[in-house]
Structure formats: C-alpha cells, structure tokens
Amino acid sequence: MKITEVRLGTISVPLRVPFKTALRSVNSVEDVIVEIHTDTGAVGYGEAPPTGAITGDTTGAIVGAVRDHIAKSIVGRDVDDFEDVLQIVQKCVVKNTSAKAAVDMALWDLYGQLYKIPVYKLMGGARKSIVTDITISVNPPEEMARDAVNAIKRGYDCLKVKVGADPSLDVARLAAVREAVGSGVCIRIDANQAWQPKEAVRILNQMQDRGLDIEFVEQPVKAHDFDGLKYVTERSYVPVLADESVFSPEDALKIMQMGAADLVNIKLMKCGGLYNALKIASAAEVYGVECMIGCMLEAKISVNAAVELACAKKIITKIDLDGPVLCSEDPILGGAVFNEKEITVSDEPGLGIRGIEPGRLTYL
C-alpha cells in the first residue's frame, strides 16, 4: 500500500451555541481535512483545527506545512514502513503540531485498514466505550447556570466549566453552577492559563472552602510556567491538570519528574498525533500519573482518533471529547458513535471513517 497523493480541504460545522473561553470565542468549527490516497484505493482521513491562540497553527500554516513539507516527504512511501513514515512526519518540519497530527492519524487509519484491524485494538484495546464531560462556556454566572442545567437534562453528569475571563467573577460562576446542578454532578474547571500562581491558589482554595467540590483545575497558569504550575499543585486543595504546558512527550515527562501537576492532558493537536500521544501515555504509566484525553474545538474525524486512543489505554481515566456534540450537525460518515455523553468506538478497520457528506468538503 503506497501513498500516491495527499489532498487537502476545509470543512465548516456550526456550533449549537458560541464556545467561549478565557482565550477566545468561536461560533463554528472551521477545520482542515487531510486525505491520504494510496495505490490500493484506500483513503486515510485526518483533521486539524486552526487554533492559533493555543497551538499557533492557523489554517494557512496547517495547509502550508502539509503541502510544502509533510506531503512531499511521504508520497511514494509504503504504509507498511509504518514507524519510518510516522517519524518522517515528525521530523520533516519543526513545530506545526496540528498539521502533523492530521497526517499522523490518517496514516494510522491506513495502517489499520491494511491489516484489517481497528486502531484502538492496534494500540491496546482496553475498552469499547467511554463517557465524556461537556464544556460550559464562560459567561455571566446566571447564563452558565442555565447552560449547566441544560447539559444535565441532556444526560451529562460531568461538566467542564470554563473560568478565567474575569477572575473576580470565577467563584461566583462556580457557585451558581453548583447551586443549579446540585451535589451529585462532577464539576471540573478550566482556567486556560488565566491566573497567576498565587492568585490561582487563592481562588481555588476559596472555591473549596465554599464547598463547591471541584474535581480538578485544568491549566491554571501560563503554559511555560512549570514552576508556577508546581507552586499551585503543592498549595491548592484542588488537584491540577497540565494542559497547554504539554506540547510533547518531553514536556509531559518533565512535568511528571517535577511533580508539577497531578494529572496530564493529552491532546493530539498539541503533541503531533497518536505516535507521540502513545509516548505520553507510556510515561504516565511509568510514573503512575493518570491522564485526561481532550480535544480542541474539533469535528468528528480528529476527535474520533482521540477516541481510539482513549479506548486503547487504561491510564487515560478522564475524557473530554465533546467537540462533536458541541456541533449542531455531523457531516462525517462512519467512525465512533457519539450519543451525548456515551461514546462507542467503531470496530471497522482503521479509524472507521467512510467519508464526508457530499458538498461539505471544499478542496484546496
């Protein structure tokens, strides 16, 4: 199975409601789609969101990295030379992790198709279904409370609440959400780098002192501030999850060695795909650090790849793969089944993606 062509396109999927964090506000998913074609007729699918505020990857950067560097390096290669081809993707251009992730997952898709096995079984096959949280965007406290109640009505029992846009309001936001949903609902929060270390400790401990019962806080300080992350981890009543701080297996390993966080978040778009995500999971197994698997604001192809990893590895104990259910429609054919909080992986070979609804993909 030789790679003959890499095609690129874009897809637009509207959201149910605007997605708001401390870093950005978004109304629709606008992603780059990668198709890797082969001489057997098999096609591997990948996807990358332009999330410049977090990864630095814009649409133009993703397209340029794939077209000008990655595609030229892998066309003509045999998919069965899998390790070599995956390494080429990582080495042929620096950074550009979202572009690498899109190509990487398409290659895993083809490799699974080649040997007629689902990707999650290739990587471990720990389980067939997982349960995700759902994100509550940062808004005025009363609006966040309404959104939380609506999520509970849809069947969710774990909420990821965005905070940090106005730290002075964050405790009030969480108090409103907790009061609205009651004590039986899991609440985790995501500050998206919004706080200073001492400020984070003060806010988090105030939340716990008020009985808000926060499961963990995601990335309370700036991505590069490993020492600040460790400061919060050592002083906060709330466990700390490293997210934007983890852009590579090396970052994850350093955080684990420092004891800078209680948990580590794996995101394919930050680490460059499944190849590196597996390395992070392996390091976590060695250090006994539980992982969450998360996504950017992505449509189903790339989140589906994350589902495969989540279903492969038991060290991944927290699931934040709500991208497709935040969308108002799903134009992707095949792959995992997203039934609100319940996600069931596909048993079709590769990633199980059969294609995209006609007319939805704009080729570049």
Contacts in CASP RR format, 6 or more apart in sequence:
PFRMAT RR
TARGET T0000
AUTHOR 0000-0000-0000
METHOD contacts of the structure
MODEL  1
MKITEVRLGTISVPLRVPFKTALRSVNSVEDVIVEIHTDTGAVGYGEAPP
TGAITGDTTGAIVGAVRDHIAKSIVGRDVDDFEDVLQIVQKCVVKNTSAK
AAVDMALWDLYGQLYKIPVYKLMGGARKSIVTDITISVNPPEEMARDAVN
AIKRGYDCLKVKVGADPSLDVARLAAVREAVGSGVCIRIDANQAWQPKEA
VRILNQMQDRGLDIEFVEQPVKAHDFDGLKYVTERSYVPVLADESVFSPE
DALKIMQMGAADLVNIKLMKCGGLYNALKIASAAEVYGVECMIGCMLEAK
ISVNAAVELACAKKIITKIDLDGPVLCSEDPILGGAVFNEKEITVSDEPG
LGIRGIEPGRLTYL
1 38 0 8 1.000
1 39 0 8 1.000
1 40 0 8 1.000
1 42 0 8 1.000
1 78 0 8 1.000
1 79 0 8 1.000
1 80 0 8 1.000
1 110 0 8 1.000
1 114 0 8 1.000
2 38 0 8 1.000
2 39 0 8 1.000
2 76 0 8 1.000
2 77 0 8 1.000
2 78 0 8 1.000
2 79 0 8 1.000
3 36 0 8 1.000
3 37 0 8 1.000
3 38 0 8 1.000
3 74 0 8 1.000
3 75 0 8 1.000
3 76 0 8 1.000
3 77 0 8 1.000
3 78 0 8 1.000
3 79 0 8 1.000
3 85 0 8 1.000
4 37 0 8 1.000
4 38 0 8 1.000
4 39 0 8 1.000
4 75 0 8 1.000
4 76 0 8 1.000
5 36 0 8 1.000
5 37 0 8 1.000
5 75 0 8 1.000
6 34 0 8 1.000
6 35 0 8 1.000
6 36 0 8 1.000
6 37 0 8 1.000
6 66 0 8 1.000
6 67 0 8 1.000
6 70 0 8 1.000
6 71 0 8 1.000
6 74 0 8 1.000
6 75 0 8 1.000
6 103 0 8 1.000
7 34 0 8 1.000
7 35 0 8 1.000
7 37 0 8 1.000
7 363 0 8 1.000
8 32 0 8 1.000
8 33 0 8 1.000
8 34 0 8 1.000
8 35 0 8 1.000
8 63 0 8 1.000
8 66 0 8 1.000
8 67 0 8 1.000
8 363 0 8 1.000
8 364 0 8 1.000
9 32 0 8 1.000
9 33 0 8 1.000
9 34 0 8 1.000
9 35 0 8 1.000
9 361 0 8 1.000
9 362 0 8 1.000
9 363 0 8 1.000
9 364 0 8 1.000
10 30 0 8 1.000
10 31 0 8 1.000
10 32 0 8 1.000
10 33 0 8 1.000
10 59 0 8 1.000
10 361 0 8 1.000
10 362 0 8 1.000
10 364 0 8 1.000
11 29 0 8 1.000
11 30 0 8 1.000
11 31 0 8 1.000
11 33 0 8 1.000
11 47 0 8 1.000
11 299 0 8 1.000
11 331 0 8 1.000
11 356 0 8 1.000
11 360 0 8 1.000
11 361 0 8 1.000
11 362 0 8 1.000
12 28 0 8 1.000
12 29 0 8 1.000
12 30 0 8 1.000
13 28 0 8 1.000
13 29 0 8 1.000
13 31 0 8 1.000
13 299 0 8 1.000
13 327 0 8 1.000
13 328 0 8 1.000
13 329 0 8 1.000
13 330 0 8 1.000
13 331 0 8 1.000
14 27 0 8 1.000
14 28 0 8 1.000
14 29 0 8 1.000
14 327 0 8 1.000
14 328 0 8 1.000
14 329 0 8 1.000
15 26 0 8 1.000
15 27 0 8 1.000
15 28 0 8 1.000
15 29 0 8 1.000
15 297 0 8 1.000
15 326 0 8 1.000
15 327 0 8 1.000
15 328 0 8 1.000
16 326 0 8 1.000
16 327 0 8 1.000
16 328 0 8 1.000
17 137 0 8 1.000
17 147 0 8 1.000
18 25 0 8 1.000
18 26 0 8 1.000
18 27 0 8 1.000
18 137 0 8 1.000
19 25 0 8 1.000
19 26 0 8 1.000
19 27 0 8 1.000
19 135 0 8 1.000
19 137 0 8 1.000
19 297 0 8 1.000
19 326 0 8 1.000
20 26 0 8 1.000
20 137 0 8 1.000
20 138 0 8 1.000
20 139 0 8 1.000
20 162 0 8 1.000
20 165 0 8 1.000
21 137 0 8 1.000
21 138 0 8 1.000
21 162 0 8 1.000
21 165 0 8 1.000
21 190 0 8 1.000
21 192 0 8 1.000
22 138 0 8 1.000
22 162 0 8 1.000
22 163 0 8 1.000
22 164 0 8 1.000
22 165 0 8 1.000
22 191 0 8 1.000
22 192 0 8 1.000
22 193 0 8 1.000
22 194 0 8 1.000
23 53 0 8 1.000
23 54 0 8 1.000
23 192 0 8 1.000
23 193 0 8 1.000
24 53 0 8 1.000
26 297 0 8 1.000
29 49 0 8 1.000
29 297 0 8 1.000
29 298 0 8 1.000
29 299 0 8 1.000
29 323 0 8 1.000
29 327 0 8 1.000
30 49 0 8 1.000
30 50 0 8 1.000
30 59 0 8 1.000
31 47 0 8 1.000
31 48 0 8 1.000
31 49 0 8 1.000
31 50 0 8 1.000
31 298 0 8 1.000
31 299 0 8 1.000
31 301 0 8 1.000
31 302 0 8 1.000
32 47 0 8 1.000
32 48 0 8 1.000
32 49 0 8 1.000
32 50 0 8 1.000
32 59 0 8 1.000
32 62 0 8 1.000
32 63 0 8 1.000
32 66 0 8 1.000
32 99 0 8 1.000
32 102 0 8 1.000
33 45 0 8 1.000
33 46 0 8 1.000
33 47 0 8 1.000
33 102 0 8 1.000
33 301 0 8 1.000
33 356 0 8 1.000
33 361 0 8 1.000
34 45 0 8 1.000
34 46 0 8 1.000
34 47 0 8 1.000
34 48 0 8 1.000
34 66 0 8 1.000
34 102 0 8 1.000
34 103 0 8 1.000
34 106 0 8 1.000
35 43 0 8 1.000
35 44 0 8 1.000
35 45 0 8 1.000
35 46 0 8 1.000
35 106 0 8 1.000
36 43 0 8 1.000
36 44 0 8 1.000
36 74 0 8 1.000
36 103 0 8 1.000
36 106 0 8 1.000
36 107 0 8 1.000
36 109 0 8 1.000
36 110 0 8 1.000
37 43 0 8 1.000
37 44 0 8 1.000
38 79 0 8 1.000
38 110 0 8 1.000
42 110 0 8 1.000
42 113 0 8 1.000
42 114 0 8 1.000
43 110 0 8 1.000
43 355 0 8 1.000
44 106 0 8 1.000
44 107 0 8 1.000
44 109 0 8 1.000
44 110 0 8 1.000
44 113 0 8 1.000
44 351 0 8 1.000
44 353 0 8 1.000
45 105 0 8 1.000
45 106 0 8 1.000
45 109 0 8 1.000
45 301 0 8 1.000
45 351 0 8 1.000
45 353 0 8 1.000
45 355 0 8 1.000
46 102 0 8 1.000
46 103 0 8 1.000
46 105 0 8 1.000
46 106 0 8 1.000
46 109 0 8 1.000
46 301 0 8 1.000
46 302 0 8 1.000
46 305 0 8 1.000
47 102 0 8 1.000
47 105 0 8 1.000
47 298 0 8 1.000
47 299 0 8 1.000
47 301 0 8 1.000
47 302 0 8 1.000
48 57 0 8 1.000
48 62 0 8 1.000
48 98 0 8 1.000
48 99 0 8 1.000
48 101 0 8 1.000
48 102 0 8 1.000
48 269 0 8 1.000
48 302 0 8 1.000
49 98 0 8 1.000
49 269 0 8 1.000
49 296 0 8 1.000
49 297 0 8 1.000
49 298 0 8 1.000
49 302 0 8 1.000
50 57 0 8 1.000
50 58 0 8 1.000
50 59 0 8 1.000
50 60 0 8 1.000
50 61 0 8 1.000
50 62 0 8 1.000
50 98 0 8 1.000
51 57 0 8 1.000
51 98 0 8 1.000
51 269 0 8 1.000
51 296 0 8 1.000
51 297 0 8 1.000
52 58 0 8 1.000
54 244 0 8 1.000
54 270 0 8 1.000
54 296 0 8 1.000
55 97 0 8 1.000
55 98 0 8 1.000
55 269 0 8 1.000
55 270 0 8 1.000
55 296 0 8 1.000
57 96 0 8 1.000
57 97 0 8 1.000
57 98 0 8 1.000
57 99 0 8 1.000
57 269 0 8 1.000
61 96 0 8 1.000
61 99 0 8 1.000
62 96 0 8 1.000
62 98 0 8 1.000
62 99 0 8 1.000
62 102 0 8 1.000
63 364 0 8 1.000
64 99 0 8 1.000
65 93 0 8 1.000
65 96 0 8 1.000
65 99 0 8 1.000
65 100 0 8 1.000
66 99 0 8 1.000
66 102 0 8 1.000
66 103 0 8 1.000
69 92 0 8 1.000
69 93 0 8 1.000
69 96 0 8 1.000
70 89 0 8 1.000
70 92 0 8 1.000
70 93 0 8 1.000
70 99 0 8 1.000
70 100 0 8 1.000
70 103 0 8 1.000
71 103 0 8 1.000
72 92 0 8 1.000
73 88 0 8 1.000
73 89 0 8 1.000
73 92 0 8 1.000
74 85 0 8 1.000
74 88 0 8 1.000
74 89 0 8 1.000
74 103 0 8 1.000
74 107 0 8 1.000
77 84 0 8 1.000
77 85 0 8 1.000
77 88 0 8 1.000
78 85 0 8 1.000
79 85 0 8 1.000
79 107 0 8 1.000
79 110 0 8 1.000
79 111 0 8 1.000
79 114 0 8 1.000
80 111 0 8 1.000
80 114 0 8 1.000
82 107 0 8 1.000
82 111 0 8 1.000
85 107 0 8 1.000
86 104 0 8 1.000
86 107 0 8 1.000
86 275 0 8 1.000
87 275 0 8 1.000
89 100 0 8 1.000
89 103 0 8 1.000
89 104 0 8 1.000
89 107 0 8 1.000
89 275 0 8 1.000
90 100 0 8 1.000
90 272 0 8 1.000
90 275 0 8 1.000
90 276 0 8 1.000
93 99 0 8 1.000
93 100 0 8 1.000
97 247 0 8 1.000
97 269 0 8 1.000
97 270 0 8 1.000
97 271 0 8 1.000
97 272 0 8 1.000
97 273 0 8 1.000
98 269 0 8 1.000
98 272 0 8 1.000
100 272 0 8 1.000
100 273 0 8 1.000
101 268 0 8 1.000
101 269 0 8 1.000
101 271 0 8 1.000
101 272 0 8 1.000
101 273 0 8 1.000
101 274 0 8 1.000
101 302 0 8 1.000
102 302 0 8 1.000
104 268 0 8 1.000
104 272 0 8 1.000
104 273 0 8 1.000
104 274 0 8 1.000
104 275 0 8 1.000
105 268 0 8 1.000
105 273 0 8 1.000
105 274 0 8 1.000
105 301 0 8 1.000
105 302 0 8 1.000
105 305 0 8 1.000
105 351 0 8 1.000
108 119 0 8 1.000
108 122 0 8 1.000
108 274 0 8 1.000
108 305 0 8 1.000
108 308 0 8 1.000
108 350 0 8 1.000
108 351 0 8 1.000
109 119 0 8 1.000
109 305 0 8 1.000
109 350 0 8 1.000
109 351 0 8 1.000
109 352 0 8 1.000
109 353 0 8 1.000
110 350 0 8 1.000
111 119 0 8 1.000
111 122 0 8 1.000
111 350 0 8 1.000
112 118 0 8 1.000
112 119 0 8 1.000
112 122 0 8 1.000
112 349 0 8 1.000
112 350 0 8 1.000
113 349 0 8 1.000
113 350 0 8 1.000
115 122 0 8 1.000
115 349 0 8 1.000
116 349 0 8 1.000
117 349 0 8 1.000
117 350 0 8 1.000
118 308 0 8 1.000
118 345 0 8 1.000
118 346 0 8 1.000
118 347 0 8 1.000
118 348 0 8 1.000
118 349 0 8 1.000
118 350 0 8 1.000
118 351 0 8 1.000
118 352 0 8 1.000
119 274 0 8 1.000
119 305 0 8 1.000
119 308 0 8 1.000
119 312 0 8 1.000
119 350 0 8 1.000
119 351 0 8 1.000
120 307 0 8 1.000
120 308 0 8 1.000
120 309 0 8 1.000
120 311 0 8 1.000
120 312 0 8 1.000
120 345 0 8 1.000
121 312 0 8 1.000
122 312 0 8 1.000
122 350 0 8 1.000
123 274 0 8 1.000
123 278 0 8 1.000
123 308 0 8 1.000
123 309 0 8 1.000
123 312 0 8 1.000
123 313 0 8 1.000
124 312 0 8 1.000
124 313 0 8 1.000
125 311 0 8 1.000
125 312 0 8 1.000
126 311 0 8 1.000
126 312 0 8 1.000
126 313 0 8 1.000
126 314 0 8 1.000
127 311 0 8 1.000
127 314 0 8 1.000
128 311 0 8 1.000
128 344 0 8 1.000
128 345 0 8 1.000
128 347 0 8 1.000
129 311 0 8 1.000
129 342 0 8 1.000
129 343 0 8 1.000
129 344 0 8 1.000
129 345 0 8 1.000
130 307 0 8 1.000
130 310 0 8 1.000
130 311 0 8 1.000
130 319 0 8 1.000
130 321 0 8 1.000
130 343 0 8 1.000
130 345 0 8 1.000
131 158 0 8 1.000
131 319 0 8 1.000
131 341 0 8 1.000
131 342 0 8 1.000
131 343 0 8 1.000
132 158 0 8 1.000
132 319 0 8 1.000
132 320 0 8 1.000
132 321 0 8 1.000
132 322 0 8 1.000
132 325 0 8 1.000
132 341 0 8 1.000
132 343 0 8 1.000
133 156 0 8 1.000
133 158 0 8 1.000
133 159 0 8 1.000
133 160 0 8 1.000
133 186 0 8 1.000
133 188 0 8 1.000
133 318 0 8 1.000
133 319 0 8 1.000
133 320 0 8 1.000
133 322 0 8 1.000
133 341 0 8 1.000
134 151 0 8 1.000
134 154 0 8 1.000
134 156 0 8 1.000
134 158 0 8 1.000
134 159 0 8 1.000
134 160 0 8 1.000
134 322 0 8 1.000
134 325 0 8 1.000
134 326 0 8 1.000
134 341 0 8 1.000
135 159 0 8 1.000
135 160 0 8 1.000
135 161 0 8 1.000
135 162 0 8 1.000
135 190 0 8 1.000
135 320 0 8 1.000
135 322 0 8 1.000
135 326 0 8 1.000
136 144 0 8 1.000
136 147 0 8 1.000
136 148 0 8 1.000
136 151 0 8 1.000
136 159 0 8 1.000
136 160 0 8 1.000
136 161 0 8 1.000
136 162 0 8 1.000
136 177 0 8 1.000
137 144 0 8 1.000
137 147 0 8 1.000
137 162 0 8 1.000
138 144 0 8 1.000
138 162 0 8 1.000
138 163 0 8 1.000
138 164 0 8 1.000
138 165 0 8 1.000
138 173 0 8 1.000
139 147 0 8 1.000
140 169 0 8 1.000
141 169 0 8 1.000
141 172 0 8 1.000
141 173 0 8 1.000
141 175 0 8 1.000
141 176 0 8 1.000
141 177 0 8 1.000
142 176 0 8 1.000
144 161 0 8 1.000
144 173 0 8 1.000
144 176 0 8 1.000
144 177 0 8 1.000
145 176 0 8 1.000
145 177 0 8 1.000
145 179 0 8 1.000
145 180 0 8 1.000
146 180 0 8 1.000
148 159 0 8 1.000
148 161 0 8 1.000
148 177 0 8 1.000
148 180 0 8 1.000
148 181 0 8 1.000
148 185 0 8 1.000
149 180 0 8 1.000
149 181 0 8 1.000
151 159 0 8 1.000
152 181 0 8 1.000
152 185 0 8 1.000
154 340 0 8 1.000
155 340 0 8 1.000
155 341 0 8 1.000
156 340 0 8 1.000
156 341 0 8 1.000
157 184 0 8 1.000
157 185 0 8 1.000
157 186 0 8 1.000
157 341 0 8 1.000
158 185 0 8 1.000
158 186 0 8 1.000
158 187 0 8 1.000
158 188 0 8 1.000
158 215 0 8 1.000
158 341 0 8 1.000
159 177 0 8 1.000
159 181 0 8 1.000
159 185 0 8 1.000
159 186 0 8 1.000
159 187 0 8 1.000
159 188 0 8 1.000
160 188 0 8 1.000
160 189 0 8 1.000
160 190 0 8 1.000
160 218 0 8 1.000
160 320 0 8 1.000
160 322 0 8 1.000
161 173 0 8 1.000
161 174 0 8 1.000
161 177 0 8 1.000
161 187 0 8 1.000
161 188 0 8 1.000
161 189 0 8 1.000
161 190 0 8 1.000
162 189 0 8 1.000
162 190 0 8 1.000
162 192 0 8 1.000
163 170 0 8 1.000
163 173 0 8 1.000
163 174 0 8 1.000
163 189 0 8 1.000
163 190 0 8 1.000
163 191 0 8 1.000
163 194 0 8 1.000
164 170 0 8 1.000
164 191 0 8 1.000
164 192 0 8 1.000
164 194 0 8 1.000
164 195 0 8 1.000
165 194 0 8 1.000
167 194 0 8 1.000
167 195 0 8 1.000
167 199 0 8 1.000
167 203 0 8 1.000
170 191 0 8 1.000
170 203 0 8 1.000
170 207 0 8 1.000
171 203 0 8 1.000
171 206 0 8 1.000
171 207 0 8 1.000
171 210 0 8 1.000
171 212 0 8 1.000
174 187 0 8 1.000
174 189 0 8 1.000
174 207 0 8 1.000
174 212 0 8 1.000
174 214 0 8 1.000
175 210 0 8 1.000
175 212 0 8 1.000
177 187 0 8 1.000
178 187 0 8 1.000
178 211 0 8 1.000
178 212 0 8 1.000
178 213 0 8 1.000
181 187 0 8 1.000
183 213 0 8 1.000
186 215 0 8 1.000
187 212 0 8 1.000
187 213 0 8 1.000
187 214 0 8 1.000
187 215 0 8 1.000
188 214 0 8 1.000
188 215 0 8 1.000
188 216 0 8 1.000
188 217 0 8 1.000
188 218 0 8 1.000
188 241 0 8 1.000
188 318 0 8 1.000
189 214 0 8 1.000
189 216 0 8 1.000
189 217 0 8 1.000
189 218 0 8 1.000
190 217 0 8 1.000
190 218 0 8 1.000
190 219 0 8 1.000
190 243 0 8 1.000
191 200 0 8 1.000
191 217 0 8 1.000
191 218 0 8 1.000
191 219 0 8 1.000
191 220 0 8 1.000
192 218 0 8 1.000
192 219 0 8 1.000
192 244 0 8 1.000
193 219 0 8 1.000
193 220 0 8 1.000
193 221 0 8 1.000
193 222 0 8 1.000
193 223 0 8 1.000
193 244 0 8 1.000
194 220 0 8 1.000
195 203 0 8 1.000
195 220 0 8 1.000
195 221 0 8 1.000
196 221 0 8 1.000
197 220 0 8 1.000
197 221 0 8 1.000
197 225 0 8 1.000
197 228 0 8 1.000
197 229 0 8 1.000
197 231 0 8 1.000
197 232 0 8 1.000
198 231 0 8 1.000
200 217 0 8 1.000
200 220 0 8 1.000
200 221 0 8 1.000
200 232 0 8 1.000
200 236 0 8 1.000
201 231 0 8 1.000
201 232 0 8 1.000
201 235 0 8 1.000
201 236 0 8 1.000
204 214 0 8 1.000
204 217 0 8 1.000
204 220 0 8 1.000
204 232 0 8 1.000
204 236 0 8 1.000
204 237 0 8 1.000
204 238 0 8 1.000
205 235 0 8 1.000
205 236 0 8 1.000
205 237 0 8 1.000
205 238 0 8 1.000
207 214 0 8 1.000
207 238 0 8 1.000
208 214 0 8 1.000
208 237 0 8 1.000
208 238 0 8 1.000
209 237 0 8 1.000
214 238 0 8 1.000
215 239 0 8 1.000
216 238 0 8 1.000
216 239 0 8 1.000
216 240 0 8 1.000
216 241 0 8 1.000
216 262 0 8 1.000
216 263 0 8 1.000
217 232 0 8 1.000
217 236 0 8 1.000
217 238 0 8 1.000
217 239 0 8 1.000
217 240 0 8 1.000
217 241 0 8 1.000
218 241 0 8 1.000
218 243 0 8 1.000
218 265 0 8 1.000
218 292 0 8 1.000
219 241 0 8 1.000
219 242 0 8 1.000
219 243 0 8 1.000
219 244 0 8 1.000
219 245 0 8 1.000
219 265 0 8 1.000
220 229 0 8 1.000
220 232 0 8 1.000
220 236 0 8 1.000
220 240 0 8 1.000
221 228 0 8 1.000
221 229 0 8 1.000
221 232 0 8 1.000
223 244 0 8 1.000
223 245 0 8 1.000
223 247 0 8 1.000
224 245 0 8 1.000
225 245 0 8 1.000
226 245 0 8 1.000
226 254 0 8 1.000
226 255 0 8 1.000
226 258 0 8 1.000
226 260 0 8 1.000
227 260 0 8 1.000
228 260 0 8 1.000
229 240 0 8 1.000
229 242 0 8 1.000
229 245 0 8 1.000
229 255 0 8 1.000
229 260 0 8 1.000
229 261 0 8 1.000
230 258 0 8 1.000
230 259 0 8 1.000
230 260 0 8 1.000
230 261 0 8 1.000
232 240 0 8 1.000
233 239 0 8 1.000
233 240 0 8 1.000
233 259 0 8 1.000
233 260 0 8 1.000
233 261 0 8 1.000
233 262 0 8 1.000
239 262 0 8 1.000
239 263 0 8 1.000
240 261 0 8 1.000
240 262 0 8 1.000
240 263 0 8 1.000
241 261 0 8 1.000
241 262 0 8 1.000
241 263 0 8 1.000
241 264 0 8 1.000
241 265 0 8 1.000
241 292 0 8 1.000
241 318 0 8 1.000
242 252 0 8 1.000
242 255 0 8 1.000
242 260 0 8 1.000
242 261 0 8 1.000
242 263 0 8 1.000
242 264 0 8 1.000
242 265 0 8 1.000
243 265 0 8 1.000
243 267 0 8 1.000
244 270 0 8 1.000
245 251 0 8 1.000
245 255 0 8 1.000
245 260 0 8 1.000
245 261 0 8 1.000
246 252 0 8 1.000
246 255 0 8 1.000
246 264 0 8 1.000
246 265 0 8 1.000
246 266 0 8 1.000
246 267 0 8 1.000
246 270 0 8 1.000
246 271 0 8 1.000
246 280 0 8 1.000
247 270 0 8 1.000
247 271 0 8 1.000
248 271 0 8 1.000
248 276 0 8 1.000
249 271 0 8 1.000
249 276 0 8 1.000
249 279 0 8 1.000
249 280 0 8 1.000
249 283 0 8 1.000
252 264 0 8 1.000
252 280 0 8 1.000
252 283 0 8 1.000
252 284 0 8 1.000
253 283 0 8 1.000
254 260 0 8 1.000
255 261 0 8 1.000
255 264 0 8 1.000
256 264 0 8 1.000
256 283 0 8 1.000
256 284 0 8 1.000
256 287 0 8 1.000
256 289 0 8 1.000
257 287 0 8 1.000
261 289 0 8 1.000
262 289 0 8 1.000
263 289 0 8 1.000
263 290 0 8 1.000
263 291 0 8 1.000
263 292 0 8 1.000
263 318 0 8 1.000
264 280 0 8 1.000
264 284 0 8 1.000
264 289 0 8 1.000
264 291 0 8 1.000
264 292 0 8 1.000
265 291 0 8 1.000
265 292 0 8 1.000
265 293 0 8 1.000
265 294 0 8 1.000
265 320 0 8 1.000
266 277 0 8 1.000
266 280 0 8 1.000
266 281 0 8 1.000
266 291 0 8 1.000
266 292 0 8 1.000
266 293 0 8 1.000
266 294 0 8 1.000
266 306 0 8 1.000
266 309 0 8 1.000
266 316 0 8 1.000
267 293 0 8 1.000
267 294 0 8 1.000
267 295 0 8 1.000
267 296 0 8 1.000
267 306 0 8 1.000
268 274 0 8 1.000
268 277 0 8 1.000
268 295 0 8 1.000
268 302 0 8 1.000
268 305 0 8 1.000
268 306 0 8 1.000
268 309 0 8 1.000
269 295 0 8 1.000
269 296 0 8 1.000
269 298 0 8 1.000
269 302 0 8 1.000
271 277 0 8 1.000
271 280 0 8 1.000
273 305 0 8 1.000
274 305 0 8 1.000
274 308 0 8 1.000
274 309 0 8 1.000
277 309 0 8 1.000
278 309 0 8 1.000
278 313 0 8 1.000
280 291 0 8 1.000
281 291 0 8 1.000
281 309 0 8 1.000
281 313 0 8 1.000
281 315 0 8 1.000
281 316 0 8 1.000
283 289 0 8 1.000
284 290 0 8 1.000
284 291 0 8 1.000
284 315 0 8 1.000
285 315 0 8 1.000
288 315 0 8 1.000
289 315 0 8 1.000
290 315 0 8 1.000
290 316 0 8 1.000
290 317 0 8 1.000
290 318 0 8 1.000
291 313 0 8 1.000
291 315 0 8 1.000
291 316 0 8 1.000
291 317 0 8 1.000
291 318 0 8 1.000
292 316 0 8 1.000
292 317 0 8 1.000
292 318 0 8 1.000
292 319 0 8 1.000
292 320 0 8 1.000
293 306 0 8 1.000
293 309 0 8 1.000
293 310 0 8 1.000
293 316 0 8 1.000
293 318 0 8 1.000
293 319 0 8 1.000
293 320 0 8 1.000
293 321 0 8 1.000
294 306 0 8 1.000
294 319 0 8 1.000
294 320 0 8 1.000
294 321 0 8 1.000
295 302 0 8 1.000
295 303 0 8 1.000
295 306 0 8 1.000
295 320 0 8 1.000
295 321 0 8 1.000
295 322 0 8 1.000
295 323 0 8 1.000
297 323 0 8 1.000
297 326 0 8 1.000
298 323 0 8 1.000
299 323 0 8 1.000
299 324 0 8 1.000
299 327 0 8 1.000
299 330 0 8 1.000
299 331 0 8 1.000
299 332 0 8 1.000
300 324 0 8 1.000
300 330 0 8 1.000
300 332 0 8 1.000
300 335 0 8 1.000
300 336 0 8 1.000
300 338 0 8 1.000
301 332 0 8 1.000
301 351 0 8 1.000
301 353 0 8 1.000
303 321 0 8 1.000
303 323 0 8 1.000
303 324 0 8 1.000
303 336 0 8 1.000
304 332 0 8 1.000
304 335 0 8 1.000
304 336 0 8 1.000
304 346 0 8 1.000
304 351 0 8 1.000
304 352 0 8 1.000
304 353 0 8 1.000
305 351 0 8 1.000
306 321 0 8 1.000
307 321 0 8 1.000
307 336 0 8 1.000
307 343 0 8 1.000
307 345 0 8 1.000
308 336 0 8 1.000
308 345 0 8 1.000
308 351 0 8 1.000
309 316 0 8 1.000
310 316 0 8 1.000
310 319 0 8 1.000
310 321 0 8 1.000
311 345 0 8 1.000
319 343 0 8 1.000
321 343 0 8 1.000
324 330 0 8 1.000
324 338 0 8 1.000
325 338 0 8 1.000
325 340 0 8 1.000
330 338 0 8 1.000
331 356 0 8 1.000
331 357 0 8 1.000
331 360 0 8 1.000
332 353 0 8 1.000
332 355 0 8 1.000
332 356 0 8 1.000
332 357 0 8 1.000
333 353 0 8 1.000
333 354 0 8 1.000
333 355 0 8 1.000
333 356 0 8 1.000
333 357 0 8 1.000
334 346 0 8 1.000
334 348 0 8 1.000
334 352 0 8 1.000
334 353 0 8 1.000
334 354 0 8 1.000
334 355 0 8 1.000
335 346 0 8 1.000
335 348 0 8 1.000
335 351 0 8 1.000
335 352 0 8 1.000
335 353 0 8 1.000
335 354 0 8 1.000
336 343 0 8 1.000
336 344 0 8 1.000
336 345 0 8 1.000
336 346 0 8 1.000
337 343 0 8 1.000
337 344 0 8 1.000
337 346 0 8 1.000
346 352 0 8 1.000
348 354 0 8 1.000
END
